[in-house]
């Protein structure tokens, strides 16, 4: 990949925690797996919110005007409502031949009407403050809207029978701002009434000021394509998958200063072309780990031709300088020791917080269930799955189920949460464990059990990781991550407190020196 002389490219290895800190300012996601913490910045959600907010009938302008009209003319609205109810009641009573006095307390009307108008107003304010950049609504307006929400809540609290009398409130709302001081001379208004009147004026002034200031700066269109482009153009940070970054080429964006590609070592070089071709990028930062699995290529010919090679790797082959983020914040030192020596030449150091002994938890008694152990299961038998070529080992399944049962007994009644990950290279083994465990732990809030392949745990971390290796297939050669050190590296580095590996040590040692070294160290 040719980089223009004006471009700088930095290769950074590892550092998941640092990456998370860097992206905390996250502004927009084009396409990603939706989850709770990302849902509000997902572009479709943002467009949905803005469509509602800019709608002329139910949008922000309508809610601003409605609350201003109510606060300025509440007494007239009350009298009009009362007259309509009287007319309706008279017609009803004439038909049935009786009479009745119609009366609604002004205080109840004011409180109910105010609450009904303020709920959608505050929602509009929340949308404006969340989905529009400050430079578009201006910092002063942003601050006014934040303060406005507080005043609206306080105003509603004051609208209660215990705070102000019905007649006094009606007279107060009937008077304009310049009449209040005159009214105070003829009638003794209490402190609450004076506060209500003052807040009423301040709320109207704030609404009018913000409405006038941002009215000409915001789009009036509710077209979804227009609003999606509007979001992109006004975002200081745009987050996207590599494949869907091609959408950005269709948007007339301001030149982007910086491109950051995460997991760059797991991406085929051709995949990085889409974001690298965005207009006028001045700097590119590639973040990745060459000791994790490379991109998968199904074609053997393509794989041998280097089609799976990443731009990250190519720059390394060219001798490009790289920065190593060499501090790990996740694993117990005993867990990180082997991967550090085997893959990272002992360059990774443990963070100070990792070295504190009181920061680590022991969930089960005995050295077998310490932070790092290999549990030899020599009497297990590998079986081919009836549904396909996958393998399972029922002895290891039984041990996993027993460990889970003991973990639950030790955890039950604890105030701490506990997350457990179970990894196996074989789908049949995962299915058998799921079948034995069933839904026993599925509904527990703070005791979570996840079962996946090593690839499924990529980027995930759990308190306890249990690896069921199953052993080997009938030919003595293992499939999956057992024979792929880079994929094994992922499995070995997912645990925070405890990593327990189950397998037949004799059969695993036949796979190669990697497992021989690992078992010897355990």
C-alpha positions in Angstrom: 0.0 0.0 0.0 1.5 3.3 -1.1 1.2 6.2 1.4 1.6 9.7 0.2 4.6 11.6 1.6 2.3 13.9 3.5 0.7 11.0 5.3 2.1 9.4 8.5 1.2 5.9 9.5 1.9 4.6 13.0 1.7 0.9 13.9 0.6 0.2 17.5 0.5 -3.3 18.9 -1.9 -4.5 21.6 -3.4 -2.1 24.1 -7.1 -2.9 24.2 -7.6 -0.8 27.3 -5.8 2.2 25.7 -7.9 1.9 22.6 -11.1 1.9 24.7 -9.9 5.1 26.5 -9.2 6.7 23.1 -12.6 6.0 21.7 -14.5 7.2 24.8 -15.3 10.4 22.8 -17.1 8.3 20.3 -19.6 10.3 18.2 -21.2 8.3 15.5 -21.3 4.7 14.4 -22.3 3.8 10.8 -22.7 0.1 11.2 -22.0 -2.1 14.2 -23.6 -4.7 16.3 -26.2 -2.9 18.3 -25.9 -3.1 22.1 -27.1 -0.9 24.9 -24.2 1.4 25.2 -23.9 2.0 21.4 -27.6 2.2 20.5 -27.9 5.9 21.1 -25.1 6.8 18.8 -26.0 4.4 16.1 -26.8 6.4 13.0 -30.3 4.9 12.4 -31.3 5.7 16.0 -29.9 9.2 15.6 -31.8 9.8 12.4 -35.0 8.4 14.0 -34.7 10.9 16.8 -34.0 13.9 14.5 -36.9 13.0 12.2 -39.2 13.3 15.3 -37.4 16.4 16.5 -37.6 18.3 13.3 -41.2 17.3 12.4 -43.2 20.6 12.2 -46.3 19.1 13.9 -44.7 17.2 16.8 -41.1 18.5 16.8 -39.0 20.7 19.0 -40.5 24.0 17.7 -44.0 22.9 18.4 -43.2 21.9 22.0 -41.2 25.2 22.7 -44.2 27.3 21.4 -46.8 25.2 23.3 -45.1 25.7 26.7 -44.5 29.4 26.0 -48.2 29.9 25.1 -49.3 28.0 28.2 -47.1 30.1 30.6 -48.1 33.4 29.0 -51.8 32.7 28.6 -52.7 29.9 31.1 -55.6 31.8 32.6 -57.3 32.4 29.3 -56.8 28.7 28.3 -58.4 27.7 31.6 -61.4 29.9 31.1 -61.9 28.7 27.6 -61.7 25.1 28.8 -64.2 25.8 31.5 -66.7 27.5 29.2 -66.5 24.5 26.8 -67.1 22.1 29.7 -70.0 24.1 31.0 -71.7 24.2 27.6 -71.2 20.4 27.2 -72.5 19.8 30.7 -75.6 22.0 30.2 -76.5 20.1 27.0 -76.2 16.8 28.8 -78.2 18.0 31.8 -81.0 19.5 29.6 -81.4 16.1 28.0 -81.7 14.2 31.3 -83.7 17.1 33.1 -81.3 17.8 35.9 -78.8 20.6 36.8 -75.3 20.5 38.0 -72.5 23.0 38.8 -69.4 22.5 36.8 -66.1 23.5 38.4 -62.5 22.4 37.8 -59.8 23.8 40.2 -57.3 26.1 38.4 -54.5 24.4 40.2 -55.3 21.0 38.9 -55.7 22.3 35.4 -52.4 24.1 35.6 -50.4 21.2 37.0 -51.9 18.6 34.6 -51.5 20.8 31.6 -48.0 21.8 32.4 -46.9 18.2 33.0 -48.5 17.1 29.6 -46.6 19.9 27.8 -43.3 19.5 29.6 -42.7 15.8 29.0 -42.4 16.1 25.2 -40.5 19.4 25.6 -37.8 17.8 27.7 -37.6 14.9 25.3 -37.0 17.4 22.5 -34.3 19.2 24.6 -32.7 15.8 25.3 -32.6 15.0 21.6 -31.2 18.4 20.6 -28.5 18.2 23.3 -27.6 14.5 22.5 -27.7 14.4 18.7 -26.5 17.8 17.6 -23.0 19.1 18.0 -22.5 22.0 20.4 -21.1 24.2 17.6 -24.4 23.9 15.9 -26.6 24.8 18.8 -23.9 27.0 20.4 -22.6 26.4 23.9 -24.7 29.2 25.4 -27.9 27.6 24.1 -26.7 24.2 25.3 -26.2 25.6 28.8 -29.6 27.4 28.7 -31.4 24.1 27.8 -29.6 22.2 30.6 -30.6 24.8 33.1 -34.1 25.0 31.6 -34.8 21.3 32.4 -33.9 22.0 36.1 -36.3 25.0 36.2 -39.1 23.0 34.6 -38.8 20.3 37.3 -38.7 22.9 40.1 -41.7 24.8 38.6 -43.8 21.5 38.6 -42.9 20.9 42.3 -44.2 24.3 43.2 -47.5 23.7 41.5 -49.0 21.8 44.4 -51.8 22.5 46.8 -49.4 22.5 49.7 -47.3 25.2 48.1 -49.9 27.7 46.7 -53.6 28.3 46.9 -55.9 27.8 43.9 -57.3 31.4 43.7 -53.9 32.9 44.3 -52.3 30.8 41.5 -55.1 31.8 39.1 -54.7 35.5 39.9 -50.9 35.1 39.5 -51.2 33.5 36.1 -53.7 36.1 35.0 -51.1 38.9 35.5 -48.4 39.9 33.1 -44.8 40.5 34.1 -45.1 44.3 34.4 -48.2 44.0 36.6 -46.7 41.8 39.2 -45.1 44.5 41.3 -48.4 46.4 41.3 -50.2 43.3 42.4 -47.8 42.8 45.3 -48.8 46.2 46.6 -52.5 45.4 46.7 -52.3 41.7 47.7 -49.8 39.9 49.9 -48.3 37.2 47.7 -46.2 34.6 49.5 -42.7 33.6 48.8 -43.8 30.6 46.7 -46.0 32.7 44.5 -43.2 35.2 43.9 -40.8 32.4 43.0 -43.4 30.8 40.7 -43.9 34.1 38.9 -40.2 34.7 38.6 -39.5 31.2 37.2 -42.4 31.5 34.8 -40.8 34.6 33.3 -37.3 33.1 33.2 -38.6 29.9 31.5 -40.5 31.9 28.8 -37.4 34.1 28.2 -35.1 31.0 28.0 -37.4 29.2 25.6 -37.8 32.3 23.4 -34.1 33.0 23.4 -33.1 29.4 22.4 -35.9 29.1 19.9 -34.9 32.3 18.1 -31.2 31.5 18.3 -31.2 27.9 16.9 -34.3 28.3 14.7 -32.3 29.4 11.7 -29.4 27.0 12.2 -31.2 23.7 12.3 -32.5 21.8 9.2 -36.2 21.6 8.6 -36.2 18.5 6.4 -37.3 15.2 7.8 -35.9 13.2 4.9 -33.9 10.3 6.3 -31.1 10.4 3.7 -30.7 14.1 4.2 -30.5 13.7 8.0 -28.1 10.8 7.8 -25.8 13.0 5.7 -26.4 15.9 8.1 -25.2 13.7 11.0 -22.1 12.6 9.2 -21.2 16.1 8.1 -21.5 17.5 11.6 -19.7 14.7 13.5 -16.2 15.2 14.8 -15.7 11.5 15.2 -17.1 8.8 12.9 -17.0 5.1 13.8 -17.6 2.5 11.2 -16.7 -1.0 10.2 -14.1 -1.1 7.5 -16.4 -2.6 4.9 -19.2 0.0 5.4 -16.9 2.9 5.4 -17.5 3.0 1.6 -20.7 4.9 2.5 -18.5 7.9 3.5 -17.3 8.3 -0.1 -20.8 9.3 -1.1 -21.0 12.1 1.5 -19.5 15.5 0.9 -17.4 15.5 4.1 -14.9 18.0 5.3 -11.4 16.5 5.0 -10.7 14.0 7.8 -7.6 14.6 9.7 -7.1 11.2 11.3 -7.9 7.6 10.4 -7.7 5.0 13.2 -8.0 1.3 12.2 -8.5 -1.0 15.1 -7.7 -4.8 14.8 -5.6 -3.8 11.8 -3.5 -7.1 12.0 -6.6 -9.2 11.5 -7.7 -7.4 8.3 -6.8 -8.2 4.7 -4.8 -5.5 3.1 -7.4 -5.0 0.4 -10.1 -4.4 3.1 -8.1 -1.4 4.4 -8.4 0.4 1.0 -11.9 1.7 1.5 -11.1 3.9 4.5 -7.6 4.7 3.3 -9.0 6.3 0.2 -11.1 8.9 2.1 -10.4 12.4 1.1 -7.4 14.3 2.4 -6.5 12.0 5.4 -3.4 13.4 6.9 -2.5 10.7 9.5 -3.3 7.0 9.8 -2.9 4.9 13.0 -3.1 1.2 12.7 -3.7 -0.7 16.0 -3.4 -4.4 16.1 -1.6 -7.5 17.4 0.4 -9.7 15.0 0.3 -12.5 17.6 -3.5 -12.8 17.1 -5.0 -14.7 14.2 -4.7 -13.2 10.8 -7.6 -12.7 8.4 -9.1 -16.0 7.2 -8.7 -17.0 3.5 -10.6 -20.1 2.4 -8.8 -20.5 -0.9 -5.4 -22.3 -0.3 -4.0 -20.7 -3.5 -5.0 -17.2 -2.3 -3.6 -17.9 1.2 -0.3 -19.1 -0.2 -0.1 -16.0 -2.3 -0.4 -13.9 0.8 -4.0 -12.6 0.2 -4.6 -12.7 3.9 -1.7 -10.4 4.7 -2.6 -7.2 6.4 -1.3 -3.7 5.7 -0.1 -3.8 9.3 2.1 -6.8 8.5 3.3 -5.4 5.2 4.6 -2.2 7.0 6.4 -4.4 9.5 8.1 -6.3 6.6 9.2 -3.0 5.2 10.9 -2.2 8.5 8.4 0.5 9.5 8.8 1.7 13.1 6.1 0.6 15.5 5.1 1.6 19.0 4.5 -1.2 21.5 1.9 -0.6 24.2 3.6 -2.8 26.7 1.4 -2.7 29.8 -1.4 -5.2 30.4 -4.3 -4.3 32.8 -6.4 -7.5 32.7 -4.8 -10.7 33.7 -3.4 -12.2 36.9 0.5 -12.2 36.5 0.5 -16.0 36.4 -1.9 -16.0 33.5 0.0 -13.5 31.5 3.4 -15.1 32.1 3.3 -17.8 29.4 1.8 -15.8 26.6 4.2 -12.9 27.4 7.2 -15.2 27.1 5.9 -17.2 24.1 4.5 -14.5 21.9 5.8 -11.1 23.1 9.4 -11.8 24.1 8.7 -10.8 27.7 8.2 -7.2 26.6 4.7 -6.9 28.3 4.7 -5.7 31.9 1.9 -5.9 34.4 0.2 -2.7 35.5 0.7 -1.6 39.2 -2.9 -2.5 39.9 -2.3 -6.0 38.6 0.6 -6.6 41.0 -1.6 -5.9 44.1 -2.3 -9.3 45.7 -5.5 -8.2 47.3 -7.0 -7.4 43.9 -7.2 -11.1 42.9 -10.0 -13.5 43.8 -9.9 -17.2 44.5 -13.2 -18.8 43.7 -12.5 -22.4 44.7 -10.1 -23.9 47.3 -6.9 -25.8 46.4 -4.0 -25.3 44.0 -5.9 -27.0 41.1 -8.2 -24.0 41.0 -5.7 -21.2 41.4 -5.1 -18.5 38.9 -3.4 -20.8 36.2 -3.6 -24.6 36.0 -3.7 -27.5 33.6 -6.1 -30.3 34.7 -5.1 -33.6 33.2 -8.0 -35.8 32.2 -6.3 -39.0 30.9 -9.4 -41.3 31.0 -11.5 -39.3 28.6 -12.3 -40.6 25.1 -12.7 -38.4 22.0 -15.9 -39.2 20.0 -16.9 -38.1 16.6 -20.2 -36.2 16.6 -23.1 -37.9 14.9 -24.2 -34.7 13.2 -20.9 -33.9 11.6 -17.1 -34.0 11.7 -16.8 -32.3 15.1 -15.4 -34.0 18.2 -16.5 -34.3 21.9 -15.1 -35.7 25.1 -17.8 -36.6 27.7 -15.3 -36.9 30.5 -14.3 -33.3 30.0 -17.9 -32.3 29.8 -18.6 -33.9 33.2 -15.6 -32.1 34.7 -16.8 -28.7 33.3 -20.3 -29.2 34.7 -18.9 -30.2 38.1 -16.6 -27.1 38.2 -19.6 -24.9 37.3 -21.7 -26.5 40.0 -18.9 -25.9 42.6 -18.4 -22.3 41.4 -22.1 -21.6 41.8 -22.2 -23.1 45.3 -19.1 -21.0 46.3 -20.6 -17.8 44.7 -24.2 -18.2 46.0 -25.0 -15.4 48.4 -22.0 -13.4 47.4 -22.5 -9.7 46.6 -19.9 -9.9 43.8 -20.7 -10.7 40.2 -19.0 -13.6 38.5 -18.5 -14.2 34.8 -17.4 -17.5 33.4 -16.3 -18.3 29.9 -16.1 -21.8 28.5 -14.0 -22.2 25.4 -13.6 -25.3 23.2 -12.3 -25.8 19.6 -15.2 -28.1 18.8 -18.8 -27.2 18.3 -19.9 -30.6 19.4 -18.2 -30.2 22.8 -19.8 -26.8 23.3 -23.2 -28.3 22.4 -22.8 -31.1 24.9 -21.9 -28.7 27.7 -24.9 -26.5 26.8 -27.1 -29.6 26.9 -25.8 -30.7 30.4 -25.9 -27.1 31.8 -29.3 -26.3 30.2 -30.9 -23.0 31.4 -29.8 -23.5 35.0 -27.7 -20.3 35.1 -29.4 -18.4 32.3 -31.7 -16.2 34.4 -29.1 -15.3 37.1 -28.2 -11.6 37.1 -24.7 -11.8 38.6 -23.6 -15.3 37.6 -23.0 -15.4 33.9 -21.8 -18.4 31.9 -20.8 -18.0 28.2 -19.9 -20.9 25.9 -18.1 -20.2 22.6 -15.2 -21.0 20.4 -11.9 -19.1 20.8 -12.8 -16.9 17.9 -16.1 -16.1 19.6 -14.2 -14.8 22.7 -12.1 -12.5 20.6 -12.1 -9.1 22.4 -13.9 -10.5 25.4 -12.7 -10.9 29.0 -14.2 -12.9 31.9 -13.4 -13.5 35.5 -12.8 -17.3 35.0 -12.0 -19.0 31.7 -12.3 -22.8 31.3 -10.7 -24.3 28.2 -11.9 -27.8 27.2 -9.3 -29.0 24.6 -11.1 -32.3 24.0 -7.7 -33.7 23.1 -7.2 -34.7 19.5 -9.0 -36.3 16.7 -8.5 -39.9 15.7 -5.5 -39.2 13.6 -3.8 -37.5 16.5 -3.7 -34.1 14.8 -5.8 -31.4 16.5 -8.1 -29.1 14.7 -8.9 -25.4 15.4 -6.9 -23.2 17.8 -5.0 -26.2 19.3 -2.7 -26.4 16.3 -2.8 -22.6 15.7 -0.7 -20.8 18.3 -2.1 -17.4 17.4 -5.7 -18.6 18.0 -4.6 -20.3 21.2 -3.1 -17.0 22.3 -6.6 -15.5 22.2 -8.0 -18.2 24.4 -5.2 -18.0 26.9 -5.5 -14.2 27.4 -9.3 -13.9 28.0 -9.3 -14.6 31.8 -8.9 -11.9 34.5 -8.6 -14.0 37.7 -8.5 -17.8 36.8 -7.6 -19.8 33.7 -8.2 -23.6 33.9 -7.3 -25.8 31.0 -8.7 -29.3 30.7 -7.1 -32.0 28.5 -5.1 -35.1 28.0 -1.5 -34.0 28.4 0.0 -36.9 26.5 -2.1 -36.3 23.4 -1.7 -32.6 23.5 2.1 -32.9 23.7 1.9 -34.8 20.4 0.6 -31.7 18.7 3.9 -29.9 19.1 6.3 -28.1 21.5 3.8 -25.3 22.2 1.5 -27.4 24.3 4.5 -29.2 25.8 5.8 -25.9 27.1 2.4 -24.7 28.3 1.7 -27.9 30.3 5.2 -27.9 31.7 4.8 -24.3 32.9 1.3 -25.1 34.5 
